Amino acid sequence: MATVTSVPKPAQMIITLDDNALVADIKRALKLIRGIASVRMATISDDNTITPALRRSIDKARREYAKGETISCSTPEEMQRYFDSL
């Protein structure tokens, strides 16, 4: 019989910097810490583009809301009761 050993996934940390001049120093400092497997840099950009399909969905949702054809929950418990009833 084979033994299966699960390997935990490494934890990741996201750090947002206001000053790009700090990137090189912080990368060097992080590499000095025992247990750091890798240090990579990525740029995160928010795409605020509203596509025609998204615009149609937004407009449809607004029409349904105006007609009272939506479900609204005031508390997390109320929302959970609604989901449980489905």
Secondary structure, DSSP 8 states (H G I E B T S, - for coil): -----------------S-GGGHHHHHHHHHTSTT----------------HHHHHHHHHHHHHHHTT-S---SSHHHHHHHHHH-
